[in-house]
Amino acid sequence: MFTVTRQRQFPDGENVVEVSAGGLDYTNPDALGAKYAGEFEEFADPREAVETAIQIVRDWRKDSRSRVSIGVGSTLGMTLPFSPDTFAHARAWAKQAWESLEKCAGCGKPLPDSRKRWHENDWDGLEYCCESCATRAAEFEAEEQAKFEAEESSSNS
Ligand SMILES: [Zn+2]
């Protein structure tokens, strides 16, 4: 999960829209109240979180007529203000974060916490994000197996 919050950093008063790795519990404390779409939302895709944050930076700049930056990173559950970054750096960070996420073997979306993952069987080690992805994979396999068996029997006859 990735969360977007607006912060007025202590002690220099820097306005930063922060994208933090982790859910709401992993954002820096004392975030400003939600004003723009996407604040306090938990994103599965870091790229989506960063694009949302960039839009908030632009809107907040317009509304406040003051310096606003983007910041990305991980607090690891502590208080750790992110240093202001360029949009290009934030996007590169998001791309890298996206690539390092484990994905569902069915739909390719990021997998949830390990205890919420689904398995189609006990042997192939493939993990799915939800029951429907796991079921679909099982059905596909059963179909392939049936096709294979049909071919086997027709070539044997
Ligand atoms: Zn899936």
Backbone and ligand atoms as CSV (ligand in chain L), in Angstrom:
chain,resi,resn,atom,element,x,y,z
A,1,MET,N,N,0.818,-1.210,0.000
A,1,MET,CA,C,0.000,0.000,0.000
A,1,MET,C,C,0.851,1.258,0.000
A,2,PHE,N,N,0.326,2.293,-0.628
A,2,PHE,CA,C,0.999,3.584,-0.671
A,2,PHE,C,C,-0.031,4.658,-0.331
A,3,THR,N,N,0.371,5.601,0.503
A,3,THR,CA,C,-0.587,6.596,0.975
A,3,THR,C,C,-0.085,8.006,0.677
A,4,VAL,N,N,-1.010,8.872,0.307
A,4,VAL,CA,C,-0.669,10.252,-0.027
A,4,VAL,C,C,-1.201,11.182,1.071
A,5,THR,N,N,-0.322,12.004,1.645
A,5,THR,CA,C,-0.757,12.986,2.649
A,5,THR,C,C,-0.056,14.323,2.385
A,6,ARG,N,N,-0.666,15.404,2.860
A,6,ARG,CA,C,-0.014,16.709,2.789
A,6,ARG,C,C,0.599,17.005,4.148
A,7,GLN,N,N,1.838,17.493,4.122
A,7,GLN,CA,C,2.553,17.772,5.362
A,7,GLN,C,C,3.122,19.187,5.337
A,8,ARG,N,N,3.058,19.842,6.499
A,8,ARG,CA,C,3.823,21.090,6.634
A,8,ARG,C,C,4.951,20.716,7.572
A,9,GLN,N,N,6.118,20.572,6.972
A,9,GLN,CA,C,7.216,19.974,7.736
A,9,GLN,C,C,7.776,20.884,8.812
A,10,PHE,N,N,8.099,20.266,9.922
A,10,PHE,CA,C,8.695,20.946,11.056
A,10,PHE,C,C,10.217,20.834,10.929
A,11,PRO,N,N,11.043,21.820,11.212
A,11,PRO,CA,C,10.664,23.148,11.707
A,11,PRO,C,C,10.610,24.206,10.608
A,12,ASP,N,N,10.968,23.848,9.351
A,12,ASP,CA,C,11.110,24.909,8.341
A,12,ASP,C,C,9.822,25.249,7.590
A,13,GLY,N,N,8.715,24.568,7.917
A,13,GLY,CA,C,7.441,24.922,7.307
A,13,GLY,C,C,7.322,24.601,5.832
A,14,GLU,N,N,8.161,23.720,5.356
A,14,GLU,CA,C,8.125,23.299,3.940
A,14,GLU,C,C,6.827,22.540,3.662
A,15,ASN,N,N,6.134,22.911,2.578
A,15,ASN,CA,C,4.915,22.185,2.199
A,15,ASN,C,C,5.283,21.010,1.301
A,16,VAL,N,N,4.973,19.821,1.746
A,16,VAL,CA,C,5.336,18.644,0.966
A,16,VAL,C,C,4.155,17.686,0.878
A,17,VAL,N,N,3.863,17.235,-0.352
A,17,VAL,CA,C,2.877,16.175,-0.530
A,17,VAL,C,C,3.671,14.880,-0.502
A,18,GLU,N,N,3.418,14.080,0.530
A,18,GLU,CA,C,4.229,12.881,0.716
A,18,GLU,C,C,3.519,11.619,0.227
A,19,VAL,N,N,4.283,10.802,-0.485
A,19,VAL,CA,C,3.810,9.474,-0.866
A,19,VAL,C,C,4.618,8.499,-0.028
A,20,SER,N,N,3.939,7.806,0.907
A,20,SER,CA,C,4.690,6.905,1.770
A,20,SER,C,C,4.338,5.458,1.484
A,21,ALA,N,N,5.371,4.634,1.499
A,21,ALA,CA,C,5.170,3.197,1.343
A,21,ALA,C,C,4.505,2.690,2.607
A,22,GLY,N,N,3.465,1.892,2.462
A,22,GLY,CA,C,2.728,1.398,3.619
A,22,GLY,C,C,1.374,2.085,3.687
A,23,GLY,N,N,0.535,1.571,4.563
A,23,GLY,CA,C,-0.807,2.133,4.713
A,23,GLY,C,C,-0.792,3.386,5.559
A,24,LEU,N,N,-1.955,3.790,6.001
A,24,LEU,CA,C,-2.099,5.018,6.792
A,24,LEU,C,C,-1.230,5.052,8.042
A,25,ASP,N,N,-0.984,3.882,8.633
A,25,ASP,CA,C,-0.165,3.823,9.854
A,25,ASP,C,C,1.278,4.214,9.589
A,26,TYR,N,N,1.656,4.244,8.311
A,26,TYR,CA,C,3.045,4.513,7.977
A,26,TYR,C,C,3.274,5.908,7.417
A,27,THR,N,N,2.274,6.776,7.508
A,27,THR,CA,C,2.480,8.154,7.068
A,27,THR,C,C,3.090,8.927,8.227
A,28,ASN,N,N,3.705,10.057,7.926
A,28,ASN,CA,C,4.233,10.888,9.000
A,28,ASN,C,C,3.064,11.490,9.775
A,29,PRO,N,N,3.274,11.757,11.079
A,29,PRO,CA,C,2.174,12.284,11.896
A,29,PRO,C,C,1.822,13.718,11.514
A,30,ASP,N,N,0.668,14.167,12.005
A,30,ASP,CA,C,0.215,15.550,11.825
A,30,ASP,C,C,0.009,15.949,10.373
A,31,ALA,N,N,-0.489,15.018,9.566
A,31,ALA,CA,C,-0.810,15.368,8.184
A,31,ALA,C,C,-1.896,16.433,8.204
A,32,LEU,N,N,-1.883,17.304,7.204
A,32,LEU,CA,C,-2.945,18.314,7.094
A,32,LEU,C,C,-4.236,17.623,6.690
A,33,GLY,N,N,-5.369,18.225,7.033
A,33,GLY,CA,C,-6.667,17.640,6.719
A,33,GLY,C,C,-6.868,17.446,5.224
A,34,ALA,N,N,-7.662,16.456,4.878
A,34,ALA,CA,C,-7.897,16.160,3.469
A,34,ALA,C,C,-8.616,17.312,2.783
A,35,LYS,N,N,-8.101,17.727,1.640
A,35,LYS,CA,C,-8.715,18.797,0.889
A,35,LYS,C,C,-8.822,18.413,-0.583
A,36,TYR,N,N,-7.887,17.618,-1.053
A,36,TYR,CA,C,-7.836,17.249,-2.464
A,36,TYR,C,C,-8.124,15.751,-2.625
A,37,ALA,N,N,-8.625,15.396,-3.809
A,37,ALA,CA,C,-8.958,14.001,-4.083
A,37,ALA,C,C,-7.723,13.112,-3.958
A,38,GLY,N,N,-7.879,12.014,-3.251
A,38,GLY,CA,C,-6.792,11.043,-3.148
A,38,GLY,C,C,-6.013,11.100,-1.848
A,39,GLU,N,N,-6.201,12.176,-1.049
A,39,GLU,CA,C,-5.492,12.242,0.229
A,39,GLU,C,C,-6.017,11.186,1.183
A,40,PHE,N,N,-5.127,10.555,1.914
A,40,PHE,CA,C,-5.441,9.512,2.904
A,40,PHE,C,C,-5.978,8.231,2.261
A,41,GLU,N,N,-5.939,8.190,0.942
A,41,GLU,CA,C,-6.385,6.981,0.259
A,41,GLU,C,C,-5.195,6.021,0.220
A,42,GLU,N,N,-5.474,4.712,0.290
A,42,GLU,CA,C,-4.383,3.743,0.198
A,42,GLU,C,C,-4.354,3.180,-1.221
A,43,PHE,N,N,-3.232,3.372,-1.897
A,43,PHE,CA,C,-3.086,2.922,-3.278
A,43,PHE,C,C,-2.288,1.631,-3.332
A,44,ALA,N,N,-2.757,0.680,-4.152
A,44,ALA,CA,C,-1.992,-0.554,-4.347
A,44,ALA,C,C,-0.843,-0.291,-5.317
A,45,ASP,N,N,-1.053,0.652,-6.227
A,45,ASP,CA,C,-0.058,0.945,-7.258
A,45,ASP,C,C,0.665,2.254,-6.932
A,46,PRO,N,N,1.983,2.179,-6.658
A,46,PRO,CA,C,2.725,3.391,-6.286
A,46,PRO,C,C,2.730,4.438,-7.386
A,47,ARG,N,N,2.635,3.992,-8.655
A,47,ARG,CA,C,2.641,4.946,-9.763
A,47,ARG,C,C,1.383,5.801,-9.738
A,48,GLU,N,N,0.280,5.158,-9.372
A,48,GLU,CA,C,-0.986,5.875,-9.253
A,48,GLU,C,C,-0.914,6.865,-8.085
A,49,ALA,N,N,-0.290,6.427,-6.988
A,49,ALA,CA,C,-0.142,7.297,-5.812
A,49,ALA,C,C,0.682,8.529,-6.174
A,50,VAL,N,N,1.768,8.337,-6.908
A,50,VAL,CA,C,2.635,9.469,-7.276
A,50,VAL,C,C,1.923,10.422,-8.239
A,51,GLU,N,N,1.192,9.883,-9.211
A,51,GLU,CA,C,0.457,10.771,-10.133
A,51,GLU,C,C,-0.591,11.588,-9.364
A,52,THR,N,N,-1.238,10.950,-8.403
A,52,THR,CA,C,-2.217,11.648,-7.566
A,52,THR,C,C,-1.534,12.756,-6.770
A,53,ALA,N,N,-0.365,12.438,-6.205
A,53,ALA,CA,C,0.382,13.421,-5.403
A,53,ALA,C,C,0.816,14.605,-6.267
A,54,ILE,N,N,1.239,14.331,-7.508
A,54,ILE,CA,C,1.675,15.401,-8.415
A,54,ILE,C,C,0.508,16.354,-8.696
A,55,GLN,N,N,-0.668,15.789,-8.895
A,55,GLN,CA,C,-1.849,16.615,-9.128
A,55,GLN,C,C,-2.157,17.480,-7.902
A,56,ILE,N,N,-1.992,16.888,-6.718
A,56,ILE,CA,C,-2.245,17.636,-5.485
A,56,ILE,C,C,-1.214,18.762,-5.324
A,57,VAL,N,N,0.053,18.483,-5.654
A,57,VAL,CA,C,1.099,19.517,-5.587
A,57,VAL,C,C,0.671,20.709,-6.451
A,58,ARG,N,N,0.235,20.413,-7.684
A,58,ARG,CA,C,-0.154,21.486,-8.621
A,58,ARG,C,C,-1.344,22.291,-8.089
A,59,ASP,N,N,-2.362,21.578,-7.584
A,59,ASP,CA,C,-3.554,22.269,-7.082
A,59,ASP,C,C,-3.239,23.083,-5.831
A,60,TRP,N,N,-2.432,22.504,-4.958
A,60,TRP,CA,C,-2.091,23.162,-3.701
A,60,TRP,C,C,-1.255,24.411,-3.960
A,61,ARG,N,N,-0.342,24.321,-4.946
A,61,ARG,CA,C,0.467,25.490,-5.346
A,61,ARG,C,C,-0.444,26.628,-5.792
A,62,LYS,N,N,-1.417,26.256,-6.626
A,62,LYS,CA,C,-2.330,27.241,-7.178
A,62,LYS,C,C,-3.138,27.902,-6.052
A,63,ASP,N,N,-3.634,27.078,-5.125
A,63,ASP,CA,C,-4.485,27.585,-4.051
A,63,ASP,C,C,-3.710,28.386,-3.013
A,64,SER,N,N,-2.478,27.969,-2.715
A,64,SER,CA,C,-1.755,28.594,-1.598
A,64,SER,C,C,-0.768,29.652,-2.069
A,65,ARG,N,N,-0.451,29.649,-3.363
A,65,ARG,CA,C,0.559,30.543,-3.922
A,65,ARG,C,C,1.862,30.459,-3.141
A,66,SER,N,N,2.169,29.256,-2.658
A,66,SER,CA,C,3.459,29.116,-1.987
A,66,SER,C,C,4.156,27.869,-2.511
A,67,ARG,N,N,5.364,27.689,-2.034
A,67,ARG,CA,C,6.191,26.588,-2.491
A,67,ARG,C,C,5.635,25.263,-1.994
A,68,VAL,N,N,5.417,24.350,-2.923
A,68,VAL,CA,C,4.947,23.009,-2.569
A,68,VAL,C,C,5.789,22.010,-3.334
A,69,SER,N,N,6.222,20.962,-2.657
A,69,SER,CA,C,7.023,19.938,-3.327
A,69,SER,C,C,6.416,18.567,-3.105
A,70,ILE,N,N,6.974,17.604,-3.824
A,70,ILE,CA,C,6.572,16.223,-3.604
A,70,ILE,C,C,7.696,15.550,-2.813
A,71,GLY,N,N,7.340,14.572,-1.998
A,71,GLY,CA,C,8.345,13.804,-1.269
A,71,GLY,C,C,7.915,12.348,-1.282
A,72,VAL,N,N,8.867,11.454,-1.470
A,72,VAL,CA,C,8.522,10.037,-1.501
A,72,VAL,C,C,9.448,9.258,-0.580
A,73,GLY,N,N,8.959,8.147,-0.067
A,73,GLY,CA,C,9.828,7.331,0.770
A,73,GLY,C,C,9.053,6.445,1.696
A,74,SER,N,N,9.777,5.942,2.673
A,74,SER,CA,C,9.184,5.037,3.635
A,74,SER,C,C,9.551,5.499,5.024
A,75,THR,N,N,8.560,5.609,5.911
A,75,THR,CA,C,8.842,6.055,7.277
A,75,THR,C,C,9.223,4.883,8.165
A,76,LEU,N,N,8.950,3.647,7.694
A,76,LEU,CA,C,9.154,2.440,8.491
A,76,LEU,C,C,8.392,2.546,9.802
A,77,GLY,N,N,7.319,3.350,9.800
A,77,GLY,CA,C,6.491,3.481,10.987
A,77,GLY,C,C,6.997,4.512,11.974
A,78,MET,N,N,8.053,5.241,11.610
A,78,MET,CA,C,8.568,6.273,12.508
A,78,MET,C,C,8.250,7.644,11.912
A,79,THR,N,N,8.692,8.698,12.595
A,79,THR,CA,C,8.534,10.026,12.024
A,79,THR,C,C,9.791,10.354,11.248
A,80,LEU,N,N,9.634,10.555,9.965
A,80,LEU,CA,C,10.796,10.738,9.101
A,80,LEU,C,C,10.371,11.556,7.886
A,81,PRO,N,N,10.370,12.892,8.014
A,81,PRO,CA,C,9.917,13.724,6.895
A,81,PRO,C,C,10.744,13.447,5.644
A,82,PHE,N,N,10.079,13.402,4.492
A,82,PHE,CA,C,10.771,13.118,3.238
A,82,PHE,C,C,11.305,14.415,2.650
A,83,SER,N,N,12.514,14.357,2.102
A,83,SER,CA,C,13.040,15.584,1.512
A,83,SER,C,C,12.375,15.840,0.169
A,84,PRO,N,N,12.188,17.131,-0.155
A,84,PRO,CA,C,11.519,17.495,-1.400
A,84,PRO,C,C,12.258,16.931,-2.611
A,85,ASP,N,N,11.495,16.423,-3.552
A,85,ASP,CA,C,12.042,15.784,-4.734
A,85,ASP,C,C,11.447,16.386,-5.991
A,86,THR,N,N,12.041,16.057,-7.128
A,86,THR,CA,C,11.455,16.457,-8.412
A,86,THR,C,C,10.384,15.430,-8.789
A,87,PHE,N,N,9.478,15.822,-9.694
A,87,PHE,CA,C,8.461,14.888,-10.174
A,87,PHE,C,C,9.141,13.692,-10.850
A,88,ALA,N,N,10.206,13.975,-11.613
A,88,ALA,CA,C,10.900,12.904,-12.336
A,88,ALA,C,C,11.450,11.858,-11.357
A,89,HIS,N,N,12.034,12.331,-10.271
A,89,HIS,CA,C,12.574,11.398,-9.288
A,89,HIS,C,C,11.455,10.597,-8.628
A,90,ALA,N,N,10.355,11.277,-8.323
A,90,ALA,CA,C,9.220,10.606,-7.682
A,90,ALA,C,C,8.668,9.508,-8.599
A,91,ARG,N,N,8.590,9.819,-9.896
A,91,ARG,CA,C,8.077,8.823,-10.850
A,91,ARG,C,C,9.031,7.634,-10.963
A,92,ALA,N,N,10.323,7.911,-10.954
A,92,ALA,CA,C,11.307,6.825,-11.037
A,92,ALA,C,C,11.215,5.943,-9.792
A,93,TRP,N,N,11.025,6.565,-8.657
A,93,TRP,CA,C,10.878,5.828,-7.394
A,93,TRP,C,C,9.637,4.919,-7.466
A,94,ALA,N,N,8.538,5.472,-8.010
A,94,ALA,CA,C,7.290,4.715,-8.115
A,94,ALA,C,C,7.460,3.510,-9.036
A,95,LYS,N,N,8.171,3.727,-10.139
A,95,LYS,CA,C,8.383,2.646,-11.099
A,95,LYS,C,C,9.166,1.505,-10.440
A,96,GLN,N,N,10.186,1.890,-9.717
A,96,GLN,CA,C,11.011,0.896,-9.048
A,96,GLN,C,C,10.211,0.161,-7.964
A,97,ALA,N,N,9.422,0.929,-7.217
A,97,ALA,CA,C,8.593,0.332,-6.158
A,97,ALA,C,C,7.591,-0.640,-6.778
A,98,TRP,N,N,7.012,-0.238,-7.919
A,98,TRP,CA,C,6.053,-1.102,-8.608
A,98,TRP,C,C,6.716,-2.405,-9.035
A,99,GLU,N,N,7.907,-2.300,-9.610
A,99,GLU,CA,C,8.589,-3.500,-10.100
A,99,GLU,C,C,8.971,-4.452,-8.974
A,100,SER,N,N,9.204,-3.928,-7.791
A,100,SER,CA,C,9.617,-4.804,-6.700
A,100,SER,C,C,8.431,-5.439,-5.971
A,101,LEU,N,N,7.203,-5.038,-6.329
A,101,LEU,CA,C,6.034,-5.647,-5.677
A,101,LEU,C,C,5.778,-7.039,-6.234
A,102,GLU,N,N,5.316,-7.951,-5.381
A,102,GLU,CA,C,4.917,-9.276,-5.845
A,102,GLU,C,C,3.528,-9.158,-6.460
A,103,LYS,N,N,3.358,-9.792,-7.633
A,103,LYS,CA,C,2.091,-9.650,-8.351
A,103,LYS,C,C,1.266,-10.938,-8.368
A,104,CYS,N,N,-0.016,-10.770,-8.531
A,104,CYS,CA,C,-0.953,-11.886,-8.662
A,104,CYS,C,C,-0.643,-12.655,-9.951
A,105,ALA,N,N,-0.613,-13.993,-9.863
A,105,ALA,CA,C,-0.314,-14.816,-11.037
A,105,ALA,C,C,-1.472,-14.792,-12.025
A,106,GLY,N,N,-2.627,-14.306,-11.603
A,106,GLY,CA,C,-3.778,-14.238,-12.492
A,106,GLY,C,C,-3.887,-12.900,-13.187
A,107,CYS,N,N,-4.095,-11.834,-12.442
A,107,CYS,CA,C,-4.409,-10.544,-13.049
A,107,CYS,C,C,-3.222,-9.588,-13.096
A,108,GLY,N,N,-2.118,-9.907,-12.397
A,108,GLY,CA,C,-0.942,-9.038,-12.450
A,108,GLY,C,C,-0.983,-7.849,-11.514
A,109,LYS,N,N,-2.032,-7.755,-10.690
A,109,LYS,CA,C,-2.087,-6.662,-9.709
A,109,LYS,C,C,-1.222,-7.030,-8.502
A,110,PRO,N,N,-0.815,-6.024,-7.709
A,110,PRO,CA,C,0.003,-6.341,-6.533
A,110,PRO,C,C,-0.745,-7.269,-5.578
A,111,LEU,N,N,-0.011,-8.180,-4.973
A,111,LEU,CA,C,-0.620,-9.120,-4.024
A,111,LEU,C,C,-0.857,-8.452,-2.680
A,112,PRO,N,N,-1.918,-8.847,-1.987
A,112,PRO,CA,C,-2.134,-8.335,-0.620
A,112,PRO,C,C,-1.168,-9.005,0.367
A,113,ASP,N,N,-1.304,-8.710,1.648
A,113,ASP,CA,C,-0.488,-9.348,2.690
A,113,ASP,C,C,-0.549,-10.859,2.530
A,114,SER,N,N,0.524,-11.539,2.917
A,114,SER,CA,C,0.609,-12.974,2.644
A,114,SER,C,C,-0.558,-13.775,3.213
A,115,ARG,N,N,-1.115,-13.353,4.359
A,115,ARG,CA,C,-2.212,-14.159,4.907
A,115,ARG,C,C,-3.525,-13.958,4.164
A,116,LYS,N,N,-3.584,-12.963,3.279
A,116,LYS,CA,C,-4.814,-12.736,2.520
A,116,LYS,C,C,-4.707,-13.250,1.084
A,117,ARG,N,N,-3.606,-13.932,0.768
A,117,ARG,CA,C,-3.419,-14.427,-0.601
A,117,ARG,C,C,-4.116,-15.763,-0.819
A,118,TRP,N,N,-4.402,-16.056,-2.081
A,118,TRP,CA,C,-5.071,-17.299,-2.445
A,118,TRP,C,C,-4.138,-18.198,-3.223
A,119,HIS,N,N,-4.340,-19.508,-3.051
A,119,HIS,CA,C,-3.568,-20.486,-3.812
A,119,HIS,C,C,-4.538,-21.398,-4.525
A,120,GLU,N,N,-4.151,-21.815,-5.704
A,120,GLU,CA,C,-5.017,-22.685,-6.473
A,120,GLU,C,C,-4.739,-24.133,-6.085
A,121,ASN,N,N,-3.513,-24.401,-5.664
A,121,ASN,CA,C,-3.142,-25.751,-5.220
A,121,ASN,C,C,-1.962,-25.627,-4.262
A,122,ASP,N,N,-1.457,-26.762,-3.802
A,122,ASP,CA,C,-0.378,-26.723,-2.816
A,122,ASP,C,C,1.010,-26.880,-3.424
A,123,TRP,N,N,1.084,-27.101,-4.741
A,123,TRP,CA,C,2.402,-27.442,-5.281
A,123,TRP,C,C,3.073,-26.428,-6.205
A,124,ASP,N,N,2.306,-25.583,-6.916
A,124,ASP,CA,C,3.018,-24.743,-7.900
A,124,ASP,C,C,3.540,-23.424,-7.328
A,125,GLY,N,N,3.167,-23.113,-6.084
A,125,GLY,CA,C,3.704,-21.910,-5.444
A,125,GLY,C,C,3.155,-20.605,-5.999
A,126,LEU,N,N,2.199,-20.671,-6.930
A,126,LEU,CA,C,1.634,-19.450,-7.493
A,126,LEU,C,C,0.660,-18.821,-6.499
A,127,GLU,N,N,0.667,-17.499,-6.451
A,127,GLU,CA,C,-0.198,-16.793,-5.500
A,127,GLU,C,C,-1.145,-15.864,-6.234
A,128,TYR,N,N,-2.348,-15.760,-5.708
A,128,TYR,CA,C,-3.383,-14.951,-6.333
A,128,TYR,C,C,-3.914,-13.917,-5.346
A,129,CYS,N,N,-4.448,-12.816,-5.921
A,129,CYS,CA,C,-4.888,-11.710,-5.065
A,129,CYS,C,C,-6.262,-11.978,-4.456
A,130,CYS,N,N,-7.060,-12.824,-5.093
A,130,CYS,CA,C,-8.421,-13.008,-4.624
A,130,CYS,C,C,-8.924,-14.379,-5.033
A,131,GLU,N,N,-10.074,-14.742,-4.527
A,131,GLU,CA,C,-10.637,-16.058,-4.813
A,131,GLU,C,C,-10.940,-16.204,-6.302
A,132,SER,N,N,-11.461,-15.150,-6.923
A,132,SER,CA,C,-11.863,-15.288,-8.317
A,132,SER,C,C,-10.652,-15.499,-9.228
A,133,CYS,N,N,-9.513,-14.870,-8.926
A,133,CYS,CA,C,-8.300,-15.099,-9.724
A,133,CYS,C,C,-7.841,-16.549,-9.569
A,134,ALA,N,N,-7.885,-17.077,-8.354
A,134,ALA,CA,C,-7.455,-18.460,-8.103
A,134,ALA,C,C,-8.398,-19.442,-8.790
A,135,THR,N,N,-9.704,-19.171,-8.706
A,135,THR,CA,C,-10.693,-20.050,-9.333
A,135,THR,C,C,-10.524,-20.049,-10.847
A,136,ARG,N,N,-10.324,-18.874,-11.407
A,136,ARG,CA,C,-10.155,-18.766,-12.852
A,136,ARG,C,C,-8.938,-19.575,-13.299
A,137,ALA,N,N,-7.856,-19.491,-12.546
A,137,ALA,CA,C,-6.651,-20.240,-12.889
A,137,ALA,C,C,-6.914,-21.737,-12.833
A,138,ALA,N,N,-7.673,-22.171,-11.832
A,138,ALA,CA,C,-7.989,-23.596,-11.688
A,138,ALA,C,C,-8.852,-24.060,-12.855
A,139,GLU,N,N,-9.807,-23.236,-13.239
A,139,GLU,CA,C,-10.686,-23.585,-14.356
A,139,GLU,C,C,-9.910,-23.657,-15.662
A,140,PHE,N,N,-9.007,-22.703,-15.849
A,140,PHE,CA,C,-8.187,-22.684,-17.057
A,140,PHE,C,C,-7.357,-23.960,-17.131
A,141,GLU,N,N,-6.788,-24.334,-16.009
A,141,GLU,CA,C,-5.952,-25.527,-15.967
A,141,GLU,C,C,-6.770,-26.780,-16.263
A,142,ALA,N,N,-7.981,-26.849,-15.715
A,142,ALA,CA,C,-8.852,-27.997,-15.939
A,142,ALA,C,C,-9.211,-28.092,-17.419
A,143,GLU,N,N,-9.437,-26.927,-18.028
A,143,GLU,CA,C,-9.764,-26.889,-19.453
A,143,GLU,C,C,-8.594,-27.366,-20.301
A,144,GLU,N,N,-7.403,-26.869,-19.963
A,144,GLU,CA,C,-6.199,-27.267,-20.693
A,144,GLU,C,C,-5.972,-28.764,-20.558
A,145,GLN,N,N,-6.212,-29.253,-19.352
A,145,GLN,CA,C,-6.029,-30.675,-19.073
A,145,GLN,C,C,-7.015,-31.496,-19.915
A,146,ALA,N,N,-8.254,-31.035,-20.003
A,146,ALA,CA,C,-9.281,-31.732,-20.773
A,146,ALA,C,C,-8.904,-31.749,-22.254
A,147,LYS,N,N,-8.401,-30.592,-22.741
A,147,LYS,CA,C,-7.973,-30.503,-24.145
A,147,LYS,C,C,-6.850,-31.492,-24.418
A,148,PHE,N,N,-5.915,-31.510,-23.504
A,148,PHE,CA,C,-4.747,-32.389,-23.634
A,148,PHE,C,C,-5.189,-33.847,-23.670
A,149,GLU,N,N,-6.101,-34.192,-22.777
A,149,GLU,CA,C,-6.593,-35.578,-22.732
A,149,GLU,C,C,-7.350,-35.942,-23.993
A,150,ALA,N,N,-8.127,-34.992,-24.518
A,150,ALA,CA,C,-8.891,-35.236,-25.748
A,150,ALA,C,C,-7.936,-35.500,-26.905
A,151,GLU,N,N,-6.856,-34.696,-26.967
A,151,GLU,CA,C,-5.857,-34.886,-28.023
A,151,GLU,C,C,-5.159,-36.217,-27.894
A,152,GLU,N,N,-4.813,-36.562,-26.665
A,152,GLU,CA,C,-4.151,-37.845,-26.405
A,152,GLU,C,C,-4.998,-38.997,-26.910
A,153,SER,N,N,-6.297,-38.966,-26.564
A,153,SER,CA,C,-7.147,-40.106,-26.913
A,153,SER,C,C,-7.398,-40.152,-28.420
A,154,SER,N,N,-7.444,-38.975,-29.079
A,154,SER,CA,C,-7.691,-39.007,-30.526
A,154,SER,C,C,-6.440,-39.474,-31.276
A,155,SER,N,N,-5.261,-39.152,-30.757
A,155,SER,CA,C,-4.047,-39.593,-31.443
A,155,SER,C,C,-3.776,-41.077,-31.176
A,156,ASN,N,N,-4.337,-41.604,-30.127
A,156,ASN,CA,C,-4.150,-43.024,-29.806
A,156,ASN,C,C,-5.112,-43.926,-30.590
A,157,SER,N,N,-6.197,-43.317,-31.089
A,157,SER,CA,C,-7.178,-44.176,-31.723
A,157,SER,C,C,-6.848,-44.423,-33.204
L,1,ZN,ZN,ZN,-5.575,-11.278,-9.196
